[in-house]
Amino acid sequence: MLSDGEASAHLGVGARSGVPVDEVLALVDAVLREAGLSRTAVRSLGTLDARAAEPGIAGAAALLGVPVRGFAAEELAAVSVPHPSARPLAATGTASVAEAAALLAAGTEPGADAGVVVAPGTGEPAAPPARARAVLLVPKRKTRRATCALAASVPVRSHEDAPGARLLPRTHGYIAGEPGSPPTIPTPHTTAAMDMHTHTDAHDLRHHGDAEVRDEKLIDLAVNVRTDTPPDWLRRRIADSLTGLAAYPDGRVARAAVAERHDLPADRVLLTAGAAEAFVLLARALPARRPVVVHPQFTEPEAALRDAGHAVDRVLLREEDGFRLDPAAVPEDADLVVIGNPTNPTSVLHPAASIAALARPGRTLVVDEAFMDAVPGERESLAGRTDVPGLVVLRSLTKTWGLAGLRIGYVLAAPGTIADLERAQPLWPVSTPALVAAEACMSRAALAEAEHAAHRIGVERAHLLAGLAEFDEVRTVAGAEGPFVLVRIDGADAVRERLRSLGFAARRGDTFPGLDRNWLRLAVRDRATTNRFLQALDQALLMGG
């Protein structure tokens, strides 16, 4: 991990004309937080030379106390960036101003023509940094009018061969994972093993599928919420609840309904504002000396643990094993283990016996079953089990019922654990409409509808997988059981951008630990939508040659 004392961090910023200073600074601060650095670690701010005098960029650099470095478009274009985009390529001649500028600024050598370096407030050229290795710490992040990336400049010593990405000759550029390119950071594991790095790596744990479709009209294969939801009957129940908004929420009826649905006493149930709140409660309320997260999986549990000050270890499951769980890969002294089932994004459904084998006295075993109701019969579910020590099962009503905007989920655990989590909750954490929805979704009719939807998803998933099998370039993870599939395509990040230009949003895979830029997650949709997507995928692959 780079600390403020040893880091030489360089920002790359791309921006539209008129972007305000506050928007640039807010984005910069978010990128620095992701890297675990403060503003004092920043040495320069790089951008397109035509934007160097933009008040929002120049003002942000002045407040940071660093020079603005303006690079010519042809210099930026010579850098093969890890996360290219078609829009900036058309506008500026580089596929990412932010990433290219950050890497150029971090890897400048003495005497290299690396762009104009202007000392803040003086207008005079500043001295370029020493010869260094350039490491992309945070890939581009964006707001409506700005993008930002962060690279580190690690000094080269003649006797040292430190891990990291060496700055290649400018004609080679830098793109993770391509032949002749430097290794990504951290080096991917080839076995299901402990990843002991402190994680300031390129995985954006806060990136979720909704970011792929926000502010753009695209056909959505990035978000795993079932289409045409919520159903009309559920909409009416929620709408009828609005007449009671003057009263404080009372969750007793909904809690009892969830308990009855799983044949549990009510003191084993906690209603939450979506499963995401449950991850935060677990991270804050439960003691953990050595938490372990099994990846690839939903990244919010690890993000919540890290935000609560925990040092998190990872177990990375292997592609060659079909991303299947080997309980022996989890260290014996782990006192909190988190795993998804079926797992997002791999769509693997682990046997209940394999997950239960992770239980130990003194260990909390958290199983995220947010997509279990999309599995016919909910086979392999541990919800309702009281014989597994330390078991905590999380459920969400977001996916099957289309309630992402309402925020409703629940936790099933031993009464003592539920009490600990409840004490960490704010008062009235779940709104009255969400409580009404929870109660309604526990009815026999609703459960029958969910079961029917699960069978329908299975049929549509088979159709999607059959279509994907026609492409030699596409490899799917076998045995998918969730409402989504995970696919590997060489250069999938570029394919994803081409799909966007064709009107389709797919979920990028490189934000999941254990995956890289060559992975995409695709939501299962109806047959007509899938057929249109397969045609677009064919075009996107042809566009790449």
C-alpha positions in Angstrom: 0.0 0.0 0.0 1.2 3.5 -0.8 1.0 5.9 2.2 0.9 9.7 2.0 4.6 9.8 3.0 5.9 7.6 0.2 3.3 8.1 -2.6 3.9 10.4 -5.5 0.4 10.5 -6.9 -0.6 12.2 -10.1 -4.2 13.0 -11.1 -5.6 12.9 -14.6 -8.7 15.0 -15.2 -10.9 15.2 -18.3 -13.7 17.8 -18.2 -16.3 19.5 -20.3 -16.1 23.3 -20.7 -17.7 25.1 -17.8 -17.2 22.4 -15.2 -17.2 24.0 -11.8 -14.3 23.7 -9.3 -16.5 22.1 -6.7 -17.4 19.2 -9.1 -13.8 18.6 -10.0 -12.7 18.7 -6.4 -15.5 16.4 -5.2 -14.5 13.8 -7.8 -10.8 14.2 -6.9 -11.5 13.6 -3.3 -13.6 10.5 -4.0 -10.7 9.1 -6.1 -8.2 9.8 -3.4 -10.4 8.2 -0.7 -10.6 5.1 -2.9 -6.8 5.0 -3.1 -6.5 5.6 0.7 -4.6 8.8 0.1 -5.0 12.4 1.1 -4.6 15.6 -1.0 -1.0 16.0 0.3 0.0 13.0 -1.7 -0.9 14.7 -5.0 2.1 16.0 -7.0 0.4 17.2 -10.2 -2.9 17.3 -12.2 -2.7 16.4 -15.8 -5.2 17.1 -18.5 -5.6 17.9 -22.2 -3.6 21.1 -23.0 -6.8 22.7 -24.5 -8.4 22.3 -21.1 -5.4 23.3 -18.9 -6.7 26.9 -18.5 -10.3 25.8 -17.8 -11.3 27.6 -14.6 -12.7 24.4 -13.0 -9.5 22.5 -13.6 -7.0 25.3 -12.9 -9.0 26.3 -9.8 -9.0 22.7 -8.5 -5.2 22.5 -9.0 -4.6 25.8 -7.2 -6.6 24.6 -4.2 -4.7 21.3 -4.2 -1.4 23.3 -4.5 -0.2 21.4 -7.5 0.8 22.3 -11.1 -1.5 21.7 -14.0 0.2 19.7 -16.7 -1.3 20.1 -20.2 -0.6 17.3 -22.6 -1.1 17.5 -26.4 -3.9 15.3 -27.8 -1.4 13.2 -29.8 0.6 12.5 -26.6 -2.5 11.3 -24.8 -3.5 9.3 -27.8 -0.2 7.4 -27.7 -1.1 5.9 -24.4 -3.2 2.8 -24.6 -5.5 3.2 -21.6 -6.9 0.3 -19.6 -10.5 1.6 -19.8 -11.1 3.2 -23.2 -14.4 5.0 -24.2 -15.7 5.9 -27.6 -17.0 9.4 -26.7 -13.7 11.0 -25.5 -11.9 9.3 -28.4 -14.2 11.1 -30.9 -14.0 14.4 -29.1 -10.3 14.6 -28.1 -8.4 11.9 -30.0 -7.7 9.8 -26.8 -9.9 7.1 -25.4 -9.5 8.5 -21.8 -8.0 11.8 -21.1 -8.0 11.1 -17.3 -6.2 7.8 -17.5 -3.7 8.8 -20.2 -2.9 12.1 -18.4 -2.4 10.4 -15.1 -0.1 7.8 -16.5 1.9 10.3 -18.5 2.3 12.6 -15.5 3.3 9.7 -13.2 5.8 8.2 -15.6 7.6 11.3 -16.9 11.4 10.9 -17.3 13.9 13.8 -17.2 14.2 15.4 -20.5 11.1 13.7 -22.0 8.7 15.9 -23.9 5.9 15.0 -21.6 3.8 18.1 -21.8 3.8 21.6 -20.4 4.3 21.7 -16.6 3.1 24.9 -15.1 3.8 25.8 -11.4 0.6 26.9 -9.7 0.2 30.7 -9.5 3.4 31.5 -11.4 2.9 30.6 -15.1 6.5 29.4 -15.1 7.6 25.9 -16.2 8.2 23.5 -13.3 10.8 20.8 -13.2 9.6 17.4 -14.3 9.7 14.5 -11.8 12.4 11.9 -11.8 12.4 8.6 -13.7 9.7 6.4 -12.3 7.5 3.4 -12.7 3.9 4.4 -13.4 1.1 2.5 -11.6 -2.6 3.2 -12.3 -4.0 3.2 -8.7 -7.6 4.2 -9.5 -9.1 3.9 -13.1 -11.3 6.7 -14.4 -14.2 7.7 -12.3 -16.8 10.2 -13.6 -19.4 12.7 -12.8 -21.7 14.3 -15.3 -19.1 16.7 -16.6 -15.7 15.4 -15.4 -13.6 12.3 -15.3 -10.6 11.6 -13.0 -8.0 8.9 -12.6 -5.0 8.4 -10.3 -1.6 7.1 -11.0 1.4 6.7 -8.7 5.0 7.5 -9.6 7.3 5.0 -8.0 11.1 5.9 -8.2 13.3 3.5 -10.1 16.6 2.5 -8.4 19.2 0.6 -10.3 19.3 -2.3 -7.8 15.6 -2.5 -7.3 13.0 -4.5 -9.1 9.9 -3.6 -7.1 6.5 -5.0 -8.2 4.5 -2.6 -10.3 4.0 -1.5 -13.8 7.2 -0.1 -15.4 6.8 2.8 -17.6 7.2 1.5 -21.2 8.5 3.5 -24.1 5.7 5.8 -25.2 5.2 3.9 -28.4 4.2 0.8 -26.4 1.6 2.5 -24.2 0.1 0.8 -21.2 -2.9 -1.5 -21.1 -3.4 -4.1 -18.4 -3.3 -7.7 -19.5 -2.3 -7.3 -23.1 0.8 -9.0 -24.6 3.9 -7.0 -23.9 2.2 -4.9 -21.2 3.3 -4.6 -17.6 1.4 -6.7 -15.0 -1.8 -5.4 -13.4 -1.8 -4.4 -9.7 -2.1 -6.6 -7.8 -0.9 -9.6 -9.8 -3.9 -11.9 -10.3 -3.9 -15.1 -8.3 -3.9 -18.4 -10.2 -5.3 -20.5 -7.3 -8.1 -20.2 -4.8 -5.8 -18.7 -2.2 -5.6 -15.9 0.4 -5.0 -12.5 -1.1 -3.0 -10.8 1.7 -2.6 -7.4 -0.1 -4.0 -4.2 1.5 -6.5 -3.4 -1.1 -5.9 -0.1 -2.8 -6.1 -1.8 -6.1 -8.0 -1.1 -9.3 -11.2 -2.8 -8.2 -13.9 -0.2 -7.6 -15.9 -1.8 -4.8 -18.5 1.0 -5.0 -19.3 0.5 -8.7 -22.6 -1.2 -9.3 -24.7 -2.0 -12.3 -26.9 1.0 -12.1 -23.9 3.2 -13.0 -23.9 1.6 -16.4 -27.3 3.0 -17.3 -27.5 6.1 -15.3 -28.3 9.2 -17.4 -28.3 7.3 -20.7 -31.1 5.6 -22.6 -29.8 2.1 -23.1 -31.3 -1.4 -23.1 -30.3 -2.6 -19.6 -28.4 -5.8 -19.3 -26.3 -4.4 -16.4 -28.8 -4.4 -13.6 -30.2 -7.7 -12.2 -33.7 -6.4 -11.3 -36.4 -8.4 -13.0 -38.1 -6.4 -15.8 -41.8 -5.4 -15.7 -41.7 -5.1 -11.9 -43.1 -4.3 -9.5 -46.4 -6.1 -10.6 -49.6 -4.1 -10.5 -51.0 -5.8 -7.4 -47.8 -4.8 -5.5 -47.9 -1.3 -6.8 -51.5 -0.9 -5.5 -50.5 -2.3 -2.1 -47.7 0.2 -1.8 -49.8 3.1 -3.1 -52.5 2.3 -0.5 -50.0 2.5 2.3 -49.3 6.2 1.5 -52.4 7.2 3.5 -50.7 6.1 6.6 -47.5 8.1 6.3 -48.3 10.4 9.2 -47.7 7.5 11.6 -44.2 6.2 12.5 -43.4 2.9 10.8 -44.4 -0.3 12.7 -42.5 -3.3 11.5 -44.1 -6.0 13.7 -46.5 -7.3 11.1 -44.0 -7.5 8.3 -41.4 -9.1 10.6 -43.9 -11.7 11.6 -44.7 -12.4 8.0 -41.1 -12.9 7.1 -40.7 -15.2 10.1 -43.7 -17.3 9.1 -42.4 -17.6 5.5 -39.2 -19.1 6.8 -40.7 -21.0 9.7 -38.7 -19.1 12.2 -39.6 -17.1 15.4 -39.8 -13.4 14.9 -36.7 -12.7 17.1 -34.6 -14.4 14.4 -35.7 -11.7 11.8 -34.4 -8.2 11.2 -35.9 -6.0 8.5 -33.4 -3.6 6.8 -33.4 -0.9 4.2 -32.2 -3.4 1.5 -29.4 -6.0 1.9 -26.9 -3.1 1.6 -27.8 -1.8 5.0 -27.4 -5.3 6.5 -23.8 -5.4 5.3 -23.1 -2.0 7.0 -24.7 -3.3 10.3 -22.7 -6.5 10.2 -19.5 -4.5 9.7 -20.2 -2.1 12.5 -22.0 -4.2 15.1 -20.1 -7.5 15.1 -16.5 -8.0 16.3 -14.2 -9.5 13.7 -10.5 -10.0 14.1 -10.0 -11.6 10.7 -12.9 -11.1 8.2 -12.6 -13.0 4.9 -14.7 -12.3 1.8 -14.9 -15.0 -0.8 -14.6 -13.5 -4.3 -15.6 -12.9 -7.0 -18.8 -11.7 -5.4 -20.9 -8.6 -4.6 -18.4 -6.0 -3.5 -20.5 -4.1 -1.0 -19.8 -6.5 2.0 -16.0 -5.8 1.7 -16.5 -2.1 1.1 -18.7 -1.9 4.3 -16.1 -3.9 6.3 -13.3 -1.6 5.1 -15.3 1.5 5.8 -15.8 0.2 9.4 -12.0 0.0 9.8 -11.5 -3.8 9.2 -8.5 -5.2 7.4 -10.2 -7.6 4.9 -8.6 -10.7 3.5 -9.9 -12.3 0.2 -10.3 -15.8 -1.0 -10.3 -15.8 -4.8 -12.0 -18.7 -6.5 -10.5 -19.9 -9.7 -12.0 -19.7 -13.2 -10.5 -23.1 -14.0 -12.6 -24.6 -11.1 -15.7 -22.9 -12.4 -15.5 -20.4 -9.5 -16.7 -23.2 -7.2 -16.2 -23.0 -3.5 -13.5 -25.1 -1.8 -14.2 -24.8 1.9 -10.6 -25.7 2.6 -9.5 -22.4 1.0 -10.9 -20.4 3.8 -8.4 -20.0 6.7 -9.3 -21.7 9.9 -8.8 -18.6 12.0 -11.2 -16.4 10.0 -13.9 -15.3 12.4 -16.2 -13.7 9.8 -16.7 -15.2 6.4 -18.9 -13.7 3.6 -20.1 -15.6 0.5 -22.9 -15.1 -2.0 -25.2 -17.9 -3.1 -26.0 -17.9 -5.9 -23.0 -15.7 -6.3 -23.1 -12.4 -8.1 -21.5 -12.1 -10.7 -20.5 -15.7 -11.4 -24.1 -17.1 -11.2 -22.7 -20.1 -9.4 -25.0 -21.9 -7.0 -22.9 -23.5 -4.3 -24.2 -26.6 -2.5 -25.7 -25.8 0.9 -23.5 -28.5 2.4 -20.3 -26.8 1.1 -21.3 -23.5 2.6 -22.4 -25.0 5.9 -19.0 -26.7 6.1 -17.6 -23.2 6.6 -19.3 -22.9 10.0 -17.1 -23.0 13.1 -17.7 -22.2 16.8 -16.8 -18.5 17.2 -17.2 -17.7 13.5 -19.9 -15.7 11.9 -20.9 -17.1 8.5 -22.7 -14.5 6.3 -24.5 -15.9 3.2 -25.9 -13.4 0.8 -29.0 -15.0 -0.7 -30.2 -11.9 -2.6 -30.8 -14.0 -5.7 -32.0 -17.2 -4.1 -35.6 -16.6 -4.9 -34.7 -16.6 -8.6 -33.6 -20.3 -8.2 -36.6 -22.7 -8.7 -37.4 -24.3 -5.3 -34.7 -22.2 -3.7 -32.6 -25.3 -3.5 -29.3 -25.0 -1.6 -30.8 -22.2 0.5 -29.7 -22.0 4.2 -32.6 -19.6 5.1 -34.6 -21.1 7.9 -31.7 -23.3 9.2 -31.0 -23.0 12.9 -28.5 -25.9 13.2 -25.6 -24.0 11.6 -23.6 -22.2 14.2 -23.0 -18.5 13.5 -25.1 -18.5 10.4 -26.4 -15.1 9.1 -28.5 -15.2 5.9 -29.3 -12.0 4.0 -32.3 -11.7 1.7 -33.4 -8.9 -0.7 -36.8 -8.2 -2.2 -35.2 -5.8 -4.7 -34.4 -8.2 -7.5 -37.5 -10.3 -8.1 -40.0 -7.7 -7.2 -38.4 -4.6 -8.7 -38.1 -2.6 -5.4 -34.6 -1.2 -5.7 -36.0 2.3 -5.1 -37.9 1.3 -2.1 -35.0 -0.4 -0.2 -36.3 -3.5 1.6 -34.5 -6.7 2.7 -34.0 -8.7 5.8 -31.5 -10.7 8.0 -32.1 -14.2 9.4 -29.8 -15.1 12.3 -29.7 -16.2 16.0 -31.6 -13.9 18.3 -28.5 -12.5 20.0 -27.0 -11.6 16.6 -30.3 -10.0 15.5 -30.3 -7.9 18.8 -26.8 -6.7 18.1 -27.6 -5.6 14.6 -30.9 -4.0 15.7 -29.0 -1.8 18.3 -26.8 -0.5 15.5 -29.8 0.5 13.4 -31.2 4.0 13.5 -34.8 4.5 14.7 -37.4 3.5 12.1 -34.9 2.4 9.5 -37.6 0.9 7.1 -40.4 3.0 5.8 -44.1 2.1 6.0 -44.4 1.5 2.2 -41.4 -0.9 2.4 -42.9 -2.7 5.3 -46.1 -3.1 3.5 -44.2 -4.5 0.4 -42.3 -7.0 2.6 -45.6 -8.3 4.1 -47.2 -8.6 0.7 -44.2 -10.4 -0.8 -44.4 -13.1 1.9 -48.0 -14.2 0.9 -48.6 -17.6 -0.6 -49.7 -16.0 -3.9 -46.6 -13.9 -4.1 -44.3 -16.8 -3.4 -46.1 -18.8 -6.1 -45.5 -15.9 -8.5 -41.8 -15.7 -7.6 -41.5 -19.5 -8.2 -43.1 -19.1 -11.6 -40.7 -16.2 -12.4 -37.8 -18.4 -11.4 -38.7 -21.1 -13.9 -39.3 -18.5 -16.6 -35.8 -17.0 -15.9 -34.3 -20.5 -16.3 -35.9 -20.8 -19.7 -34.7 -17.4 -20.9 -31.2 -17.9 -19.4 -30.9 -21.1 -21.5 -31.8 -19.2 -24.6 -29.2 -16.5 -23.8 -26.5 -19.2 -23.2 -27.4 -21.0 -26.4 -26.9 -17.7 -28.3 -23.6 -16.9 -26.6 -22.3 -20.4 -27.5 -22.5 -19.5 -31.2 -19.6 -17.0 -30.7 -16.1 -18.5 -30.7 -14.8 -15.3 -28.9 -17.2 -15.8 -25.9 -16.7 -18.2 -23.0 -19.4 -18.5 -20.3 -19.1 -19.7 -16.7 -20.8 -23.1 -16.7 -23.8 -24.0 -14.6 -25.3 -20.5 -14.2 -28.3 -20.6 -11.8 -29.0 -16.9 -11.2 -30.8 -14.3 -13.3 -27.5 -13.3 -15.0 -24.5 -14.9 -16.6 -20.8 -14.2 -16.5 -18.8 -14.2 -19.8 -15.2 -13.9 -20.8 -14.2 -12.1 -24.0 -10.7 -10.9 -24.7 -10.9 -7.1 -24.6 -14.4 -7.2 -23.1 -14.0 -3.6 -21.8 -13.7 -2.4 -25.4 -16.6 -4.7 -26.5 -18.7 -3.1 -23.7 -18.1 0.4 -25.1 -19.1 -0.8 -28.6 -22.2 -2.3 -27.2 -23.1 1.0 -25.6 -22.8 2.7 -29.0 -25.2 0.1 -30.2 -27.7 0.8 -27.4 -27.0 -1.9 -24.9 -25.5 -1.7 -21.3 -23.6 -4.6 -19.9 -22.0 -4.8 -16.5 -18.2 -4.5 -16.5 -16.4 -7.3 -14.7 -13.2 -5.6 -13.7 -14.6 -4.1 -10.5 -15.0 -7.5 -9.0 -11.9 -8.9 -7.2 -10.7 -12.0 -9.0 -11.9 -10.7 -12.4 -10.3 -8.3 -14.9 -11.3 -6.2 -17.9 -12.0 -9.3 -20.0 -15.2 -10.1 -18.1 -18.8 -9.0 -18.5 -22.0 -9.8 -16.6 -25.2 -10.0 -18.6 -28.7 -9.9 -17.1 -31.2 -12.5 -18.3 -34.0 -10.8 -20.3 -36.9 -11.8 -22.4 -36.3 -13.6 -25.7 -36.9 -10.7 -28.0 -34.5 -8.5 -26.0 -31.9 -11.3 -25.9 -32.1 -11.7 -29.7 -31.5 -8.0 -30.3 -28.6 -8.1 -27.9 -27.0 -11.1 -29.6 -27.2 -9.2 -32.9 -25.5 -6.2 -31.3 -22.8 -8.4 -29.8 -22.1 -9.8 -33.2 -21.6 -6.3 -34.5 -19.5 -5.3 -31.5 -17.2 -8.2 -32.0 -16.9 -7.5 -35.8 -16.1 -3.8 -35.1 -13.1 -5.0 -33.1 -11.7 -6.9 -36.0 
